[in-house]
Amino acid sequence: MVLLRPLDPDRDAQDYYEWNLDPEMHVWTGNAPFDSVDAAREELVRFAQMQDVTMWAIEDRQTHRMVGRFFVCIENRDGRLIAGEGNRIARACWRKGHNREARRLIFDYVFNALGADAIESECWTANVNSRLSLLAHGFRLVGESTEYNSNHQQPMPKSHFLLERGDWKRR
Ligand SMILES: CC(C)(COP(=O)(O)OP(=O)(O)OC[C@H]1O[C@@H](n2cnc3c(N)ncnc32)[C@H](O)[C@@H]1OP(=O)(O)O)[C@@H](O)C(=O)NCCC(=O)NCCS
């Protein structure tokens, strides 16, 4: 269903611009639609140049369009390799399997090739899509905090999740 590949700012800018026009994309991300295709391209260039974060374009194999992006970063924390992750899928593709497949491929890579011990993630508790998606993919809720949400201009609960290597392997 999906092809994971490096971001290609020139090729992806138009798709990225279009699906980010949808206000629903930004309710919980704190971003806003881009003013222009050039602004979308500039963000992709910036992401592609990041040193400590690896970001993939999620391409739909049928349409060959870029329908999402997925990042991973990894750090050694007291001898344990801990990865962080984050993703965004065009609304037309929500719950169609793109995110599920992208996460499976990327997490296999993170655990098997990079040797991570665990992957952590977080989301605003009210972000139902993200919270249920993380739980569906095997993450455990390990904590909650309250942080200021600049989009909603008030303190809001945030959920923190962990996926241990063993839990992923057992799935
Ligand atoms: C968060 C996001 C990446 C999740 O991707 P998705 O394609 O919507 O969801 P997934 O395919 O990963 O969902 C996996 C499972 O989680 C559960 N789930 C997810 N959203 C759900 C919802 N709104 N209601 C009920 N169950 C839900 C279901 O069990 C689902 O499996 P199913 O579709 O086979 O029933 C996507 O909704 C998105 O891009 N949202 C906007 C940006 C964003 O909030 N990013 C995260 C910032 S922390």
The ligand as an SDF file (V2000), in Angstrom:
LIG
                    3D

 48 50  0  0  0  0  0  0  0  0999 V2000
   -2.6800   10.4890   14.0020 C   0  0  0  0  0  0  0  0  0  0  0  0
   -2.7280    9.8610   12.6070 C   0  0  0  0  0  0  0  0  0  0  0  0
   -1.3020    9.7860   12.0110 C   0  0  0  0  0  0  0  0  0  0  0  0
   -3.2830    8.3990   12.7840 C   0  0  0  0  0  0  0  0  0  0  0  0
   -3.3700    7.7710   11.5210 O   0  0  0  0  0  0  0  0  0  0  0  0
   -4.7410    7.0970   11.0490 P   0  0  0  0  0  0  0  0  0  0  0  0
   -4.5310    6.5800    9.6740 O   0  0  0  0  0  0  0  0  0  0  0  0
   -5.8480    8.0850   11.2530 O   0  0  0  0  0  0  0  0  0  0  0  0
   -5.0020    5.9160   12.0780 O   0  0  0  0  0  0  0  0  0  0  0  0
   -4.3420    4.4460   12.1520 P   0  0  0  0  0  0  0  0  0  0  0  0
   -4.5700    3.6950   10.8910 O   0  0  0  0  0  0  0  0  0  0  0  0
   -2.9430    4.5540   12.6310 O   0  0  0  0  0  0  0  0  0  0  0  0
   -5.2650    3.8240   13.2960 O   0  0  0  0  0  0  0  0  0  0  0  0
   -4.9480    2.5510   13.8320 C   0  0  0  0  0  0  0  0  0  0  0  0
   -6.0710    2.0820   14.7020 C   0  0  0  0  0  0  0  0  0  0  0  0
   -6.2830    3.0180   15.7790 O   0  0  0  0  0  0  0  0  0  0  0  0
   -7.6930    3.0820   16.0930 C   0  0  0  0  0  0  0  0  0  0  0  0
   -8.1930    4.4290   15.7630 N   0  0  0  0  0  0  0  0  0  0  0  0
   -7.4950    5.4580   15.2040 C   0  0  0  0  0  0  0  0  0  0  0  0
   -8.2640    6.5620   15.1040 N   0  0  0  0  0  0  0  0  0  0  0  0
   -9.4640    6.2300   15.6300 C   0  0  0  0  0  0  0  0  0  0  0  0
  -10.6820    6.9480   15.8210 C   0  0  0  0  0  0  0  0  0  0  0  0
  -10.7980    8.2440   15.4460 N   0  0  0  0  0  0  0  0  0  0  0  0
  -11.7280    6.3020   16.3900 N   0  0  0  0  0  0  0  0  0  0  0  0
  -11.6360    5.0050   16.7650 C   0  0  0  0  0  0  0  0  0  0  0  0
  -10.4870    4.2600   16.6020 N   0  0  0  0  0  0  0  0  0  0  0  0
   -9.4280    4.8730   16.0540 C   0  0  0  0  0  0  0  0  0  0  0  0
   -8.3610    2.0170   15.2330 C   0  0  0  0  0  0  0  0  0  0  0  0
   -8.2990    0.8190   15.9660 O   0  0  0  0  0  0  0  0  0  0  0  0
   -7.4140    1.9590   14.0330 C   0  0  0  0  0  0  0  0  0  0  0  0
   -7.4820    0.7350   13.3430 O   0  0  0  0  0  0  0  0  0  0  0  0
   -8.6640    0.4830   12.2510 P   0  0  0  0  0  0  0  0  0  0  0  0
   -8.7310    1.6960   11.3900 O   0  0  0  0  0  0  0  0  0  0  0  0
   -8.1780   -0.7390   11.4970 O   0  0  0  0  0  0  0  0  0  0  0  0
   -9.9170    0.2580   13.0360 O   0  0  0  0  0  0  0  0  0  0  0  0
   -3.6690   10.6650   11.6450 C   0  0  0  0  0  0  0  0  0  0  0  0
   -4.9950   10.6450   12.1470 O   0  0  0  0  0  0  0  0  0  0  0  0
   -3.2170   12.0990   11.4530 C   0  0  0  0  0  0  0  0  0  0  0  0
   -2.3540   12.3930   10.6370 O   0  0  0  0  0  0  0  0  0  0  0  0
   -3.8300   13.0540   12.2080 N   0  0  0  0  0  0  0  0  0  0  0  0
   -3.5160   14.5060   12.0620 C   0  0  0  0  0  0  0  0  0  0  0  0
   -2.1050   14.8480   12.5110 C   0  0  0  0  0  0  0  0  0  0  0  0
   -1.8300   14.3800   13.9260 C   0  0  0  0  0  0  0  0  0  0  0  0
   -2.6260   14.5580   14.8330 O   0  0  0  0  0  0  0  0  0  0  0  0
   -0.6410   13.7590   14.0750 N   0  0  0  0  0  0  0  0  0  0  0  0
   -0.1820   13.2450   15.3570 C   0  0  0  0  0  0  0  0  0  0  0  0
    0.3760   14.3330   16.1660 C   0  0  0  0  0  0  0  0  0  0  0  0
    0.8380   13.7040   17.7800 S   0  0  0  0  0  0  0  0  0  0  0  0
  1  2  1  0
  2  3  1  0
  2  4  1  0
  2 36  1  0
  4  5  1  0
  5  6  1  0
  6  7  2  0
  6  8  1  0
  6  9  1  0
  9 10  1  0
 10 11  2  0
 10 12  1  0
 10 13  1  0
 13 14  1  0
 14 15  1  0
 15 16  1  0
 15 30  1  0
 16 17  1  0
 17 18  1  0
 17 28  1  0
 18 19  1  0
 18 27  1  0
 19 20  2  0
 20 21  1  0
 21 22  1  0
 21 27  2  0
 22 23  1  0
 22 24  2  0
 24 25  1  0
 25 26  2  0
 26 27  1  0
 28 29  1  0
 28 30  1  0
 30 31  1  0
 31 32  1  0
 32 33  2  0
 32 34  1  0
 32 35  1  0
 36 37  1  0
 36 38  1  0
 38 39  2  0
 38 40  1  0
 40 41  1  0
 41 42  1  0
 42 43  1  0
 43 44  2  0
 43 45  1  0
 45 46  1  0
 46 47  1  0
 47 48  1  0
M  END
$$$$
